[in-house]
Amino acid sequence: MAQPHTLYQDHCRQMMKVLWLTNSILPVAAEAMSREAGVTGGWVDMLSRALIKDPEIELVSVYPEKEMKRKTSGRKNGITWYGFSATKTAPVRYCGKTSRYLSFILEKEKPDIVHIWGTEYSYALEMSDAVAGCIPSVVSIQGLISQYAGKYTFLLPDDVISGNTIHDILRRDNIVKQNRKYYIRGEFEKQTLRQAHAVIGRTEWDRMCAYEINPKLKYYSCDETLRSEFYEGEGWSLSRCERYRIFMSQAYYPIKGMHLALQILKEVKRNYPDVCLYTTGRDPRCRSFRDLMRQNTYEKYLSRLIKQYDLEDNVSYLGKLTAKEMKEQYLKANVYLQASILENSPNSLSEAMITGTPVVASNVGGTASVVDGLDDACLYDIVDIAKAAGMISRIFGYESEDDLRIFRKMREHALEKHDVERIKEQYIGCYRDLLASERAER
């Protein structure tokens, strides 16, 4: 496996133009346009800012404009950006028009390296086609949609999988159709990886999955930065947290495992009746006609489980949170729970670890690579509800900071793993190695 940070030291430094294709606008570009960047894709924010400050890197950002039906472009604060129009069908339909526009950008900017962040959407393949054979490129593995497709309905009842609500009928979108879209996107992803020469990953799981799709890939291991708020301020403390409070960062679709988290919560409540699970997003329970019209089948199922398990007073939804508000939730929590059916390298788990919050996580996908040898302290098999509940209950019972030494160790590990300067050098090393390989093949 290539080690970019050492390769970087072996090559003489020279000016390099790097073009990124990301799934959303970079915060630094949004700030330049006085726009909100949204809450997704935080792992590229700190890295982009670090690269912009490097005098030998020129960064060009290309991203889909999901909320606007027009192209945007500009240059300010050390970054050049291009937004292309992306319709709601973009994830499941290849668009030759987009591919041609991406080719136009490549011809105009003439980057030394193209970095495609993620394989989850059709425009990753469109960029891959546009760049093929003319510019060295690398594809970052974020999630692997082709793997998620086979797990989307895991442990959901048949009546939920095939069910429909008023919302689903009006939107023509239920769980079966959502799962089908994952399979379509998964085919785009496989095609992208089959024609790629190099990928960037960060877990043993994504490395194995990538090689299964394309054994000829050159694999680079590079970590990811977190949002800036998680590098600042004090960490979690037992004395300052709210006892018997569990936090989950996402719960809005089946892969995040809220239906399993409710089973875990039911078991924990037997010994801790005051336990409360907090998560983000809209409350799925119907309290008005408007709620009924917005409720999809998965939300209806969650609402049913909450009532069935007598958890009405034990579940709270917090809506949409900023990075600062997310960190506040980690600090308040007694435990952070990852109940996901599948993950590669969940940034929410890393955010909990770098904050110092005690974590309990499903041992799925690349999660073991994230906790890196501390599996016994926090990981459980996805179907072992009793073990997950027992691990949470044990943490609830701790009375002193000494009981939580392992989570301080996790925080130290996370601070080192997500060090921005070290990660910047990893990526620059990867880019320079790709350029050197391309020159050697000429």
N, C-alpha and C positions, 0 to 999 in steps of 0.2 A: 504493500500500500504506500502510495506516495505521501511524503511528509512535507506539506507546502512551506511550513515555517523554516525548515532547513534549506529547502530548494531556493527560497527567496534570497537567502544570504549568499547563494552560490552564483547568482546572476547579477551582472552590473545593472545598476538602476538607470532607467531612462524614462522619459515621458511616455505615458501610456493612456490611451483613451478607452474607457470601459463603458459599454452600453448595457444597461439593465432593462429587462422586461419583467415587471412586477404585476401582481394581481390587483393592486390598488395604488393610488397616488402616494408618493413618498411624502411624509410630513414636511420635509424641508422644501419641497416644491409647492406644497399646499400653502405653506407660510408665505412663500414668495408671491403667491397669487391672492393672499388674504382669504384663504379658504380653510374649512375644517378638513382634516385628513381622515377622520373616522377612527375606529378602534381596532381595525384588523391590520395584520402585517407589521406589528411592532418590532419584530426581529430584524427588519432591515433598516430601521430608523437610525439607531446609534452607529451602525456600520457605515451607512451612507454619509453621515456627518463626519465620521472619522476619515473616510476616503476623500471627501471634499477638502478637508484641511491639509491633506498630503499634497505638497507642491508638485509631485511627479505623477499625480493621477488627475485625469479629467473625466468627470462622470456625466453620462447622458442617461436620462430616465425615460422609459416608454411604459405606458400603462393604459388600461381600458377606462374610458369615461362612461361608467355605468349609469350615471344620473343625468348625463348631458348627451344630446344627439348631434354634437358637433366636435370637430377636432380642436385641440388646443395645443399651443406650443409657446415657448419662451425661454429666456435665460436670465437668471438672477441668483445672487448669493452663491455663486460658484457651481451652479448646476444648470444643465440644459434639459428641458422636458418636452415630451410629446404625448398628448392624450388622444387616443383613437376611440371612435364611437363603438360601443359594445351593446348589442341588444340583449334582451332577456333570453333569447335562444342561443346566444354566443357559446355557452358552455357545451351545448350538444349539437352544434352545427358548424362545420368548417366553412369559413368565409374567405373566398378568393380575393374579395375586395380588401379585406384586412391584410392578407398576405402581401398584396401589391403595395399597400401603403407602408407596411413594414419594410419592404424592399426599397421603397423611396427614401425612407429615413436612413437605412443603411448606406445607400448610395450618397446621400447628402452628408452624413456625419463621418463615414469611413472609420468606424471604431477599430481598434486593435483586437479587442475581445468582446464577444457578446455573452452575457450571462443571463440565462433564462431561469427566473425564480419560480419553481413549482411546475408541476406537470398536470395540474388538476383541470385546466381549461383548454379549449380548442386553440386559443391563440398561442399557446406554447408550441403546438405543432405548426401553426402558421408561421411563427418566427423561425422554427427549426427548418422549415422548407425554404424560407426566404434567405437564410444564412448558409444553407448547405453548399459546401465546397468552396466558399469564397472568403469566409472569416472564421478564425478559431472560435469555438464556442464551448460553453459548459452549461449543464442543466443541474440546478439544485433540486434535490428531492425534499419536499416539505412533508405533505402527507402522500399516501399512495392510493389514489381513488380506486384503482383496479382491485386493490386488496380490500378496501372498505366496502365495495359493492357486495361481496360475498358475506359480509357480516352485518349489513344494514338492518336486517329484520331479526337479529339474534335474540332468542328468548321472548319474542313478541307473539301473542296468541294469534291464531289464524283470523279471527274475526276483526282484530285490529289491523293486521296486514292488509286485508282486503276491504276494510271499512271505508265509509265516506261520511263526512259531515256536510252541512250546508256550505261551509267555507270551501271544502274540498271540491264539491260539485261545481260551485261558481268559478273556482280557480282552475278546475280540471287538473287537480294535483292532489293525489293521495299517496300513501306510503308505497304502494306498488309502482306508481309512476315515478316517484322520487328514486326508488331503487333502480328502475330501468334507466333513468338518466345517469346514475352512477356507472352502470355498465357501459353506456355509450361513451361517457367521458373516460372511462377506463381504457377503452380501445384507442382513443386519441393518445392517452398517456403511454400505452405500450408502443404505439407507433413512434412517438417522440423519442422514447428511450432506445428503441431499436436502431434509429438512425443517428443517435448521439454517439460521439466519440469519447466524451468525458462527462462524469457526473460528480457533484458534491453531495455528500451525505454526512450523517453524524451518529448513526447507530449501527450495531451489528445487523439488526433486522433489515434496515433499508439497504444495506450493502448486499445481503443475501437476495433480497427481492430484486434489486437492480440487476445482479448477475444472472438471475433466473430468466429475466427478460432479454438481456443482452450480455452474454459471457465475455464479449470483447471490449467492454467498457473500461476506461481508465477511471479509477475511483479515487477521489480526494476526500479526506476526512477533515472537515472544518466545522467548528462550533458556531453558534449563533448568539448574537447580542440580545439583550433584553431591553425593555423600555427604560428610559432614563430614570424614571421615578424609583425603580427598584435598586439603583446603585446609591441612593441617597438616604440619609436619616438613620434612625435606630432600628434595630431588628425586633423580632417578636419576643415577648416576655410573658411568662406564665402569670406573673402578678398583674399584668395589664390586659390580658385577654379576657373575653367573656366565657366563663366556664360553660361547658356542655353545648358550645356553639360549633356547628360544622359549616364549612363553606365549600361550595362547588362553583367553578368559574363559568360553566356553561351547562345547559340542560334542554336546549330547545329542539334537538333532533335525536333520533334513537341511538346513533353511534356514541353519544356522550353518556348513555347508560342511566338516565334518571329513573327509569323503571326498575333498575336494579338497586339504585341508591335508596329508593323508598323501601325496598325490602330490608336493606341494611338498617335503615333508620327505625323500622318497626322492631327489629331485634334489639337495637341499642336502647330503645324506649322502655323495654322491660325492666332494665336496671336504672335508667336515667330518664324518668318521665318528663323532665323539663328540657330535654334535648331539643334543639331546633336546627333544621337544615336551611341555610340561606343559599340562594343561587341567583344568577342574573336572569334578565328577560322578563317577559310578561307572564303574569299568573295565569295558568291554564283553567282555573276554576271559573265557572260562569256565575256572575252575580247580577247580570243585566242582559237585556236582549242584544245589546251591542257585543258583549262578550260571547254570546252564543253564536253570533254571525261570524266571529273571528276565530272560533275554536276549530282547530284541525283534528284529525283522528288521533294523532299521538297525544295531543294535549287533552283530548277527551279521555283517553286511556289513563293518563297521569292523574287527572281529576278523579277518575273512578278508583284508582289505587289509594289515593290520599284518603278518600272517604272509607274505603274498605278496610284499610289498616288503622283507622282512627288517628290520622295524623293532621287533622284540620288545624290544630294549634301548634304543630311542630314543623311546618314548612312555610317559608317566606320567600317571596320573589322581589328582587331589588331593582328591576328594570335595567336600562342601559347604563353602564358605569364607565367613567373615564379611567385612565391608568392610575391617577391619584386615588380615586375612589376604590379601585380594585385593591390597591395596596392597603388601604384602610381596612378592607374586609379581611385580608390575610392576617393583619395585625390583631383584629378583633377575635378571629376564630380560635377555638381550642384545637381544632383539627382541620386540615385541608383534605378533602376527599376527591380522588379521581376514580370514578366508577365506569370509565369509558370501555366500550366494547373493543376498540382498537385505537391505538395512537402510534405515531412514530417517535417523535421527541417533543412531547407537549410543553410548550412554553409556559403554560399556567402552572405546571408542576415545578418547573425551574424557578418561576417567580415565587412560589411558595417556599421552595428550598432556600433561595437567596435571601428571603425575608426572615427565615428561621422558623417558620410555622411548622409544627409537627404534621407529617403527611402520612396518609394511608392511600395506597394506589393499586389499581388492578394491574397485574403483571401481564401486560399485553404489548404486542409489537416491539417497539424499541425502548419501552419504559425502563427495563433493567439497565440499559446503557446510560440512561439519565442519572439513576441513583448510584451506578458504578460501584458495585460490590457491597452495597448496603441493603441488599434485597430482603434479608431476613427481618430487618427492622421495620419495613413499611409495605412490602408487597404481598398481595394475596392472589390466589387463582380467581379468575373472573366469576366462576360459578360458586365459589366458596363464600357464601353470604355470612355464615357463622364466623368464619375466621376474620372477615373484614369487620364485623360488628365487635368481635372480641378485641381486635387491635385498637379500635376507636375507644372502647370502654376502658382498656388498659391505660391509654393516654389520659382519659378523663379522670382516672384515679390517681395520677401523679400529683404529688403535693410539693415538690421542690424542683428547682432548676437542675439539680444534679441528676434527677430521674430522666432528664431530657438531653443528656450529653450527646447522644447519637444525632440529634437534630441540629445541634451546634456544629457537629462534624459535617453534616450535610450542607450547612450554610457555608462553611469554609470551602468545601469542595465546589459549591456553586459559584462563589465569588472568584475562585481561580478559573473555573471552566468558562465563565462568561466575561472574563476580563476583556474590555473593548480593544485595547492596544494589541494584545496578543492575537485576538481574532482578526483584526485588521491585517496583521502580518501574515496570518494563515491564508487569507484570501488573496492578498497581493502575491504571495508565493505561488499559489495555485495559478493565477493569471500568467505570471512570468514563466512558469514551467510549461504551460500550454503554448505560449509564444515560442519558447526555445524548442519545443517538440515540433512545432509547425515549421520552423526554420530548418531544423535538421532533416525534415522529410522532403524539402525542396530539391 
